[in-house]
Amino acid sequence: MLVALPAAGIELGQAAGAQWQFEGLFQGDHTAFAGDSEQLDDDSELRRAELVLKGARGRWDWVAGYDLASRNDKWLDLNLRLRLGTADQGPGNGQLRVGQFKHFNSLEELTSSRHNDFIAKAMATSTFAIGRRLGTGIAWSSGPWWLGGSWFGRELASNGGRGSGYSLRAAWAPMRADGRIVHLAVSGMDRDSDGDSARLRARTGFEPASVPRLVDTGTVLDADRIRSLGLEAAWVAGPVKLQGEYLDSTIRRVHTGEVSGLDPAIGTGGDFHADGWYLSGLWNLGGGSWAYRDGVVSTRPREDASGLWQLAARIEGLDLDDGNIDGGHARVLTVGSNWYWRSHVRVSLNHVRADLRRPDRIQQSPSAWVARLQLHW
């Protein structure tokens, strides 16, 4: 029995008893800084150039993706999945996955980058979520419930993430029909540190690689494990969506006291605690709503010639100050718009304004206009 793949992508037909599909995603960005941004330069870059090959046969499907524009020369999803339950129920009921994939933490991180509401992910997501790692995961959905757990190791990328661990996520959607969605979820992650050290940092709403991490703990020494907790909520009523997350992370350290030769700002001490959050709102002009699947809310582009227009706003915070570590804290406001032409083209414009405070720096309030052109097939 052959299982139909999603409509997006180029159908390659059947071979060796399987159905094959090819997808591509290109994102080009331009960032123009203003305000208190004298040390930040305007930047243009090809943010993503993803090529993905998918296949399916019976209960099995597989995917292999690579990002040609990645800063770390990395593989994307590279995994094999077995659908559990009856074959005609599809992937939403049960699945066992082996390989590299996104593990179960953060609603925004689990959402495809082509459907993220803003050009840059929220600081909390980019700082605390782990994204793709090699591992094994199992998930099951029944009625309003979705449950998932995974074990993971390293990331298939040069300078990619390291440290084995596990993730757990439970989502509950008591309403998910007729243009109305209520989503609540909790997630937890525990992982080993890489070389008994850890570092948390963020670009505070700006994507270009040329932009330094404006809040940064530096290298936290004697770090044993990193534990994170995430809380999620989303509400959809017709063309309106509200979404928010709170993420909390603790770096467990194995030694206390002073060690000769270490910078006291980043040396040994008690456990380090950091947290972050965001709240966003979107409005689909002219109607239209969102899709909900496997505990994730995503944009549903309209297939008419006029496309889908969205207005969006997000406020967020990140705090990396704790004990003798002064990583700084930030508040960022982003407003913007998106235009989707069917499933193939997206044009986005964001205005980002940040308020940054670190004890070792003068207060900064950089702002920027950020534009993105996205092509997908």
C-alpha positions as CSV (number, residue, x, y, z in Angstrom):
1,M,0.0,0.0,0.0
2,L,1.4,3.4,-1.0
3,V,0.9,6.4,1.3
4,A,0.5,9.8,-0.3
5,L,3.0,12.4,0.6
6,P,2.0,16.1,1.4
7,A,1.0,18.2,-1.6
8,A,4.0,20.6,-1.3
9,G,7.1,19.6,-3.3
10,I,7.8,18.1,-6.7
11,E,6.5,14.6,-7.2
12,L,9.1,12.3,-8.7
13,G,6.9,9.3,-9.1
14,Q,7.4,5.7,-8.0
15,A,10.5,3.7,-7.9
16,A,11.4,0.5,-6.1
17,G,7.8,0.3,-4.8
18,A,8.1,3.7,-3.1
19,Q,6.8,7.2,-3.8
20,W,9.4,9.9,-4.0
21,Q,9.3,13.7,-3.7
22,F,11.8,16.5,-3.9
23,E,11.5,19.8,-2.0
24,G,13.6,23.0,-1.8
25,L,13.5,26.0,0.5
26,F,15.5,29.3,-0.2
27,Q,15.5,32.3,2.2
28,G,17.3,35.5,1.5
29,D,17.5,38.2,4.1
30,H,18.5,41.9,4.3
31,T,19.0,43.7,7.6
32,A,19.3,47.5,7.9
33,F,20.3,48.8,11.3
34,A,19.3,52.2,12.8
35,G,19.2,53.9,16.2
36,D,21.8,52.9,18.8
37,S,23.5,50.5,16.4
38,E,26.8,52.2,15.5
39,Q,28.7,48.9,15.9
40,L,26.3,46.8,13.9
41,D,26.6,46.8,10.1
42,D,23.9,46.3,7.5
43,D,23.9,42.8,6.2
44,S,22.5,40.7,3.3
45,E,22.8,36.9,3.3
46,L,21.4,33.7,1.9
47,R,19.9,32.4,5.1
48,R,18.8,28.9,3.9
49,A,19.2,26.9,0.8
50,E,17.7,23.6,1.7
51,L,17.3,20.5,-0.6
52,V,15.2,17.7,0.7
53,L,14.5,14.2,-0.7
54,K,11.5,12.3,0.7
55,G,10.2,8.8,0.2
56,A,7.3,6.6,1.5
57,R,6.3,3.0,1.2
58,G,3.5,1.5,3.3
59,R,4.0,2.3,6.9
60,W,7.5,3.6,6.3
61,D,8.8,7.0,5.2
62,W,12.2,8.6,5.1
63,V,13.7,12.0,4.5
64,A,17.2,13.4,3.7
65,G,17.8,17.1,3.8
66,Y,20.9,19.3,3.5
67,D,21.3,23.1,3.9
68,L,23.8,24.4,1.3
69,A,23.8,27.9,2.9
70,S,24.3,26.8,6.5
71,R,26.9,28.5,8.5
72,N,27.9,25.1,9.9
73,D,27.6,22.9,6.7
74,K,24.9,20.8,8.2
75,W,22.4,18.0,7.5
76,L,18.8,18.7,8.3
77,D,16.3,15.9,8.8
78,L,18.0,12.6,8.0
79,N,15.8,9.9,9.4
80,L,13.5,6.8,8.9
81,R,10.0,6.7,10.4
82,L,7.6,3.9,11.1
83,R,4.0,4.8,11.5
84,L,2.2,2.9,14.2
85,G,-1.4,1.9,14.4
86,T,-3.5,1.1,11.3
87,A,-1.9,2.2,8.0
88,D,-4.8,4.4,7.0
89,Q,-4.6,6.5,10.1
90,G,-1.6,8.4,8.8
91,P,1.4,9.8,10.8
92,G,-0.6,11.7,13.3
93,N,-1.5,8.6,15.5
94,G,1.8,7.0,16.3
95,Q,5.4,7.1,15.0
96,L,8.8,5.7,15.8
97,R,11.7,7.7,14.3
98,V,15.4,7.0,14.1
99,G,18.1,9.3,12.7
100,Q,18.4,13.1,12.9
101,F,15.2,15.1,13.6
102,K,13.8,17.9,15.8
103,H,13.4,16.7,19.3
104,F,10.5,17.5,21.6
105,N,10.9,20.9,23.1
106,S,9.4,24.3,22.1
107,L,6.4,25.0,19.9
108,E,8.3,27.5,17.8
109,E,11.3,25.3,17.3
110,L,9.1,22.3,16.2
111,T,7.3,24.6,13.7
112,S,8.9,24.5,10.2
113,S,11.2,27.5,9.5
114,R,9.0,28.2,6.4
115,H,6.0,28.8,8.7
116,N,7.6,30.6,11.6
117,D,5.7,33.8,12.2
118,F,8.8,36.1,12.4
119,I,12.1,36.2,10.5
120,A,14.1,35.5,13.6
121,K,13.0,33.0,16.2
122,A,12.3,34.3,19.7
123,M,15.4,34.7,21.9
124,A,14.1,32.0,24.4
125,T,13.7,29.5,21.6
126,S,17.1,30.1,20.0
127,T,18.9,30.1,23.4
128,F,17.3,27.1,25.1
129,A,15.8,24.8,22.4
130,I,18.1,22.1,20.9
131,G,16.7,21.6,17.4
132,R,17.9,18.7,15.4
133,R,20.0,15.9,16.9
134,L,20.8,12.3,16.1
135,G,18.6,10.0,18.2
136,T,15.4,7.9,18.6
137,G,12.0,9.2,19.3
138,I,8.5,7.9,19.8
139,A,5.2,9.8,19.7
140,W,1.5,9.0,20.0
141,S,-1.7,11.0,19.6
142,S,-5.2,10.1,20.7
143,G,-8.1,12.5,20.7
144,P,-6.9,15.9,22.1
145,W,-3.6,14.4,23.4
146,W,-0.2,14.2,21.9
147,L,2.8,12.6,23.8
148,G,6.4,12.3,22.7
149,G,9.7,11.3,24.1
150,S,13.2,10.9,22.6
151,W,16.8,10.2,23.4
152,F,19.4,12.2,21.4
153,G,23.2,12.6,20.9
154,R,25.2,14.9,18.7
155,E,24.1,17.1,15.7
156,L,25.3,16.2,12.2
157,A,27.0,19.6,11.6
158,S,30.4,21.0,11.9
159,N,30.5,22.9,15.2
160,G,27.0,21.4,15.8
161,G,25.5,20.6,19.2
162,R,27.0,18.0,21.5
163,G,25.9,16.2,24.6
164,S,23.5,13.3,24.9
165,G,20.2,13.6,26.7
166,Y,16.5,13.1,26.5
167,S,13.4,15.2,25.8
168,L,9.7,14.8,26.8
169,R,6.7,16.8,25.6
170,A,2.9,16.5,26.3
171,A,0.4,18.6,24.4
172,W,-3.4,19.0,24.9
173,A,-5.7,20.5,22.4
174,P,-9.3,20.4,23.7
175,M,-10.5,22.5,20.7
176,R,-9.1,22.1,17.2
177,A,-11.8,22.3,14.6
178,D,-13.8,24.9,12.6
179,G,-11.1,27.6,12.8
180,R,-10.7,27.4,16.5
181,I,-7.7,25.9,18.3
182,V,-6.7,25.8,22.0
183,H,-3.3,24.3,22.6
184,L,-1.5,23.8,25.9
185,A,1.8,21.9,26.3
186,V,4.7,21.2,28.7
187,S,8.1,20.0,27.8
188,G,11.3,18.9,29.6
189,M,14.8,18.3,28.5
190,D,17.9,17.0,30.3
191,R,21.3,16.7,28.5
192,D,25.0,16.3,29.2
193,S,27.3,19.3,28.8
194,D,29.9,19.4,26.1
195,G,33.3,19.1,27.7
196,D,32.0,20.0,31.1
197,S,31.3,23.5,29.9
198,A,28.3,25.4,28.6
199,R,27.4,28.7,27.1
200,L,24.1,30.5,26.6
201,R,23.8,33.5,24.2
202,A,21.5,35.2,21.7
203,R,21.5,37.7,18.9
204,T,18.4,39.4,20.4
205,G,16.1,39.3,17.4
206,F,18.6,39.8,14.6
207,E,19.6,36.9,12.3
208,P,22.8,37.9,10.4
209,A,25.9,35.9,11.3
210,S,27.8,39.3,11.4
211,V,25.8,40.4,14.4
212,P,27.5,39.4,17.7
213,R,25.6,37.6,20.5
214,L,24.6,40.7,22.4
215,V,23.7,38.8,25.6
216,D,26.2,36.1,26.5
217,T,27.1,34.2,29.6
218,G,30.6,33.4,28.3
219,T,31.9,29.9,29.0
220,V,30.3,28.5,32.2
221,L,32.9,26.0,33.6
222,D,32.4,22.8,35.6
223,A,29.0,22.4,33.9
224,D,27.7,18.9,34.5
225,R,24.2,18.8,32.9
226,I,21.7,21.3,31.4
227,R,18.0,20.9,32.3
228,S,15.2,22.9,30.7
229,L,11.5,23.2,31.2
230,G,9.0,24.7,28.6
231,L,5.4,25.9,28.9
232,E,3.4,26.6,25.8
233,A,0.0,28.1,24.9
234,A,-1.7,29.0,21.7
235,W,-5.2,30.2,20.9
236,V,-6.8,30.5,17.5
237,A,-10.1,32.1,16.7
238,G,-10.7,32.4,12.9
239,P,-8.1,34.8,11.5
240,V,-6.5,35.6,14.9
241,K,-3.8,33.7,16.7
242,L,-2.1,34.3,20.1
243,Q,0.9,32.2,21.0
244,G,3.3,32.3,23.9
245,E,6.1,30.3,25.6
246,Y,8.1,30.3,28.8
247,L,11.4,28.5,28.9
248,D,13.5,27.9,32.0
249,S,17.0,26.4,32.0
250,T,19.4,25.4,34.7
251,I,23.1,24.5,34.3
252,R,24.0,22.1,37.0
253,R,27.6,22.7,38.2
254,V,29.7,20.1,40.0
255,H,32.2,22.3,41.9
256,T,32.0,25.4,44.1
257,G,34.6,27.8,45.3
258,E,37.4,29.4,43.5
259,V,39.8,27.7,41.2
260,S,43.2,29.3,40.5
261,G,43.5,31.0,37.1
262,L,39.8,31.2,36.3
263,D,38.0,34.4,35.5
264,P,35.6,34.8,38.5
265,A,32.9,36.1,36.1
266,I,32.8,32.7,34.4
267,G,34.5,30.4,36.9
268,T,33.1,27.9,39.3
269,G,30.1,28.6,41.5
270,G,26.6,27.4,42.2
271,D,24.1,26.2,39.6
272,F,23.3,28.8,37.0
273,H,19.6,29.6,36.2
274,A,18.3,31.5,33.1
275,D,14.9,32.0,31.6
276,G,13.1,33.6,28.7
277,W,9.6,34.1,27.2
278,Y,7.7,35.5,24.3
279,L,4.1,36.5,23.5
280,S,3.0,37.0,19.9
281,G,-0.2,37.9,18.0
282,L,-1.1,37.4,14.3
283,W,-4.0,38.5,12.2
284,N,-4.8,37.0,8.8
285,L,-6.2,39.9,6.7
286,G,-9.1,38.8,4.6
287,G,-9.7,35.6,6.7
288,G,-8.0,32.3,6.7
289,S,-6.9,30.3,9.7
290,W,-4.2,27.9,10.9
291,A,-3.5,24.1,10.7
292,Y,-2.9,21.9,13.8
293,R,-1.1,18.6,13.6
294,D,1.1,16.6,16.0
295,G,0.9,19.3,18.7
296,V,2.1,22.1,16.3
297,V,0.2,25.2,15.0
298,S,1.3,26.3,11.5
299,T,0.2,28.8,8.9
300,R,-2.2,27.5,6.2
301,P,-1.4,29.5,3.0
302,R,-4.3,30.3,0.7
303,E,-4.2,28.9,-2.8
304,D,-6.0,31.8,-4.5
305,A,-4.1,34.3,-6.7
306,S,-4.2,37.1,-4.1
307,G,-2.4,35.0,-1.5
308,L,-2.5,35.5,2.3
309,W,-1.6,38.7,4.2
310,Q,-0.6,38.7,7.9
311,L,0.1,41.4,10.4
312,A,2.2,40.3,13.4
313,A,3.6,41.6,16.7
314,R,5.8,39.9,19.4
315,I,7.2,41.0,22.7
316,E,9.9,38.9,24.4
317,G,12.4,38.8,27.2
318,L,15.6,36.9,28.1
319,D,17.5,36.9,31.4
320,L,21.1,35.5,31.5
321,D,22.1,37.1,34.8
322,D,22.5,34.8,37.8
323,G,25.0,34.7,40.7
324,N,28.4,35.7,39.6
325,I,27.6,35.4,35.9
326,D,26.5,38.6,34.2
327,G,25.2,37.4,30.8
328,G,22.9,40.4,30.5
329,H,19.2,40.6,29.9
330,A,17.1,41.9,26.9
331,R,13.6,42.9,26.0
332,V,12.7,42.9,22.3
333,L,9.7,44.2,20.4
334,T,9.1,43.0,16.8
335,V,6.3,44.1,14.5
336,G,5.9,42.9,10.9
337,S,3.9,41.6,8.0
338,N,4.0,38.4,5.9
339,W,2.6,37.8,2.4
340,Y,2.2,34.2,1.2
341,W,1.6,33.5,-2.4
342,R,0.2,30.0,-2.3
343,S,2.7,27.6,-0.8
344,H,5.6,28.8,-2.9
345,V,6.5,32.4,-2.1
346,R,6.7,34.4,1.1
347,V,7.7,38.0,1.5
348,S,8.3,39.3,5.1
349,L,9.2,42.6,6.6
350,N,10.0,43.0,10.4
351,H,10.9,46.0,12.5
352,V,12.9,45.0,15.5
353,R,13.8,47.1,18.5
354,A,15.9,45.7,21.4
355,D,16.7,47.0,24.9
356,L,19.9,45.4,26.2
357,R,21.6,45.7,29.6
358,R,24.8,44.2,30.7
359,P,26.9,45.3,33.7
360,D,30.1,45.4,31.6
361,R,28.6,47.5,28.8
362,I,26.7,50.7,28.2
363,Q,23.0,50.2,27.7
364,Q,22.1,49.6,24.1
365,S,18.9,50.0,22.1
366,P,19.6,48.8,18.6
367,S,16.8,48.6,16.0
368,A,16.6,47.3,12.5
369,W,14.4,46.7,9.5
370,V,14.6,43.1,8.3
371,A,13.3,41.8,5.0
372,R,13.1,38.2,3.7
373,L,12.2,36.6,0.4
374,Q,11.3,32.9,0.7
375,L,10.9,30.4,-2.2
376,H,9.6,26.9,-1.5
377,W,8.6,24.0,-3.8
